[in-house]
Amino acid sequence: MQVDLPDDPAELKRLLLETRDELERLKLTLEVVGTTDLDAGILNRTGILESLERGRRWLSRRGDVYGLLVTRFPTLRPLDSTDPDDLEIIQHLAATVGAGVREVDEVGRIDELTFAATLQDLKPGTITVVANRVGELMRKTVMSMPDIGHFRIGAVEVLNAGHTSGTILQAALRMAEQAALDSHVIGQL
């Protein structure tokens, strides 16, 4: 590709500045798009991992305990956010998780069957309260939407900043797999 550049240095400088501004806008867009499920309007797996990383940094600086709660739907068919009917279910399940956590916490979707909430600035031991609240809301949701089937919740309270975001996510997913149907398992790292 050949580009004709202007002979005037001032015009060349103006074009360079415009190009830099455009690159900055594109980088910002990529950061937002890269962490968000654009169809559902919630965090995606990358966004959840970044939120956990922010929690790790706060823990190492200020000692703030944080956590992760995941809700899996083992009997639900995989949901596709580009399908309008599936999108409605995704938004409903995300809203249900969101109703069980605080406004400072972030809700997202790890995969087609797993929703998550990063829990910032927890008091030690309060993750049980959050898991109970989300579990109760999920039981009501399952009763009103029987096609969803069952759920399992895994929750991890993070007390040590030495754990990576991926380790925390894997621990919460393992706990969800260990949970009885329509129940939760809670642990600490």
C-alpha positions as CSV (number, residue, x, y, z in Angstrom):
1,M,0.0,0.0,0.0
2,Q,1.4,3.3,-1.0
3,V,0.4,6.5,0.8
4,D,1.0,10.0,-0.6
5,L,2.4,12.2,2.1
6,P,2.1,16.0,2.1
7,D,5.2,18.0,1.4
8,D,4.3,20.6,4.0
9,P,5.9,19.6,7.4
10,A,3.1,21.3,9.3
11,E,0.5,19.3,7.4
12,L,2.5,16.1,8.0
13,K,2.7,16.9,11.7
14,R,-1.1,17.5,11.8
15,L,-1.7,14.1,10.2
16,L,0.6,12.4,12.6
17,L,-1.2,13.9,15.6
18,E,-4.6,12.8,14.1
19,T,-3.3,9.3,13.6
20,R,-2.0,9.2,17.2
21,D,-5.4,10.4,18.5
22,E,-7.2,7.7,16.5
23,L,-4.8,5.1,17.8
24,E,-5.5,6.2,21.4
25,R,-9.3,5.9,20.7
26,L,-8.9,2.5,19.2
27,K,-6.8,1.3,22.2
28,L,-9.4,2.5,24.6
29,T,-12.1,0.8,22.6
30,L,-10.2,-2.4,22.5
31,E,-9.7,-2.4,26.3
32,V,-13.4,-2.0,26.8
33,V,-14.4,-4.5,24.1
34,G,-11.8,-7.0,25.2
35,T,-13.4,-7.2,28.7
36,T,-17.1,-7.0,28.0
37,D,-19.6,-9.3,26.4
38,L,-21.0,-6.6,24.1
39,D,-24.3,-8.5,23.5
40,A,-25.1,-9.0,27.2
41,G,-23.5,-5.9,28.5
42,I,-21.6,-7.7,31.3
43,L,-18.0,-8.6,31.9
44,N,-16.6,-11.6,30.0
45,R,-13.9,-14.0,31.3
46,T,-11.2,-11.5,30.6
47,G,-13.1,-8.8,32.4
48,I,-13.6,-11.0,35.4
49,L,-9.9,-11.9,35.5
50,E,-9.0,-8.2,35.3
51,S,-11.4,-7.4,38.2
52,L,-9.7,-10.1,40.3
53,E,-6.3,-8.6,39.5
54,R,-7.5,-5.3,40.8
55,G,-8.7,-7.0,44.0
56,R,-5.2,-8.6,44.3
57,R,-3.5,-5.3,44.0
58,W,-5.8,-3.8,46.7
59,L,-5.1,-6.7,49.0
60,S,-1.4,-6.3,48.6
61,R,-1.5,-2.5,49.2
62,R,-4.3,-2.1,51.8
63,G,-5.1,-5.6,53.0
64,D,-8.6,-5.6,51.5
65,V,-10.0,-9.1,51.4
66,Y,-11.8,-9.9,48.1
67,G,-13.5,-12.9,46.6
68,L,-15.1,-14.6,43.6
69,L,-18.4,-16.3,43.4
70,V,-19.3,-18.5,40.4
71,T,-22.7,-19.9,39.6
72,R,-22.8,-22.8,37.1
73,F,-25.8,-24.3,35.5
74,P,-24.9,-27.9,34.7
75,T,-28.2,-28.9,33.2
76,L,-28.8,-25.8,31.1
77,R,-28.0,-25.9,27.4
78,P,-25.2,-23.6,26.4
79,L,-26.5,-20.0,25.9
80,D,-25.5,-17.9,22.9
81,S,-25.6,-14.1,23.6
82,T,-26.3,-13.5,19.9
83,D,-29.6,-15.3,20.1
84,P,-32.4,-13.0,21.4
85,D,-34.1,-15.6,23.5
86,D,-30.8,-16.8,25.0
87,L,-29.7,-13.2,25.6
88,E,-32.9,-12.6,27.7
89,I,-31.9,-15.6,29.8
90,I,-28.3,-14.4,30.1
91,Q,-29.4,-11.0,31.2
92,H,-31.9,-12.4,33.7
93,L,-29.3,-14.7,35.2
94,A,-26.7,-11.9,35.4
95,A,-29.3,-9.7,37.0
96,T,-30.1,-12.4,39.6
97,V,-26.4,-12.7,40.5
98,G,-26.2,-8.9,40.6
99,A,-29.1,-8.7,42.9
100,G,-27.3,-10.9,45.4
101,V,-24.1,-8.8,45.5
102,R,-23.4,-5.1,46.2
103,E,-23.1,-2.3,43.6
104,V,-19.3,-2.2,44.0
105,D,-19.1,-5.9,42.9
106,E,-18.8,-6.8,39.3
107,V,-20.9,-9.4,37.4
108,G,-19.9,-11.3,34.3
109,R,-20.0,-14.5,32.4
110,I,-17.1,-17.0,32.3
111,D,-18.6,-19.2,29.6
112,E,-22.0,-20.4,28.3
113,L,-23.0,-22.0,31.6
114,T,-21.1,-20.0,34.2
115,F,-21.7,-16.6,35.7
116,A,-19.5,-14.9,38.2
117,A,-19.3,-11.9,40.6
118,T,-16.0,-10.4,41.9
119,L,-16.5,-9.3,45.4
120,Q,-14.5,-6.3,46.5
121,D,-13.5,-5.2,50.0
122,L,-15.1,-8.1,51.9
123,K,-15.1,-8.5,55.7
124,P,-13.5,-11.9,56.5
125,G,-16.2,-14.6,56.6
126,T,-18.9,-12.5,54.9
127,I,-18.6,-14.5,51.6
128,T,-21.0,-17.1,53.2
129,V,-23.7,-14.4,53.5
130,V,-23.2,-13.5,49.8
131,A,-23.3,-17.2,48.7
132,N,-26.5,-17.8,50.8
133,R,-28.2,-14.7,49.3
134,V,-27.3,-15.5,45.7
135,G,-28.3,-19.2,46.3
136,E,-31.7,-18.1,47.6
137,L,-32.3,-15.8,44.6
138,M,-31.2,-18.6,42.2
139,R,-33.7,-21.0,43.9
140,K,-36.5,-18.5,43.2
141,T,-35.3,-18.0,39.6
142,V,-35.2,-21.8,39.0
143,M,-38.7,-22.1,40.3
144,S,-40.0,-19.4,38.0
145,M,-37.9,-20.5,35.0
146,P,-37.8,-24.4,35.3
147,D,-35.9,-24.7,31.9
148,I,-32.8,-23.4,33.7
149,G,-32.6,-26.6,35.7
150,H,-30.2,-26.6,38.6
151,F,-27.3,-24.5,39.7
152,R,-24.1,-24.9,41.7
153,I,-22.2,-22.1,43.4
154,G,-18.5,-22.0,44.3
155,A,-17.1,-19.1,46.3
156,V,-13.6,-18.2,47.2
157,E,-12.5,-15.7,49.8
158,V,-9.0,-14.4,49.0
159,L,-6.9,-13.6,52.0
160,N,-3.4,-13.8,50.4
161,A,-2.4,-11.5,47.5
162,G,0.0,-14.2,46.2
163,H,-2.6,-16.0,44.2
164,T,-3.1,-15.3,40.5
165,S,-6.5,-14.4,39.1
166,G,-6.4,-17.7,37.1
167,T,-5.8,-19.7,40.3
168,I,-8.7,-18.0,42.0
169,L,-11.0,-18.7,39.1
170,Q,-10.0,-22.4,38.9
171,A,-10.5,-22.8,42.7
172,A,-14.0,-21.3,42.5
173,L,-14.9,-23.5,39.5
174,R,-13.7,-26.6,41.3
175,M,-15.8,-25.6,44.3
176,A,-18.9,-25.2,42.1
177,E,-18.3,-28.6,40.7
178,Q,-18.1,-30.1,44.2
179,A,-21.3,-28.4,45.3
180,A,-24.5,-30.4,45.5
181,L,-27.2,-29.3,43.1
182,D,-28.8,-26.0,44.1
183,S,-26.2,-25.5,46.8
184,H,-22.8,-23.9,47.4
185,V,-19.2,-24.7,48.5
186,I,-17.1,-22.0,50.0
187,G,-13.3,-21.9,50.5
188,Q,-10.4,-19.6,51.2
189,L,-7.1,-18.9,49.5
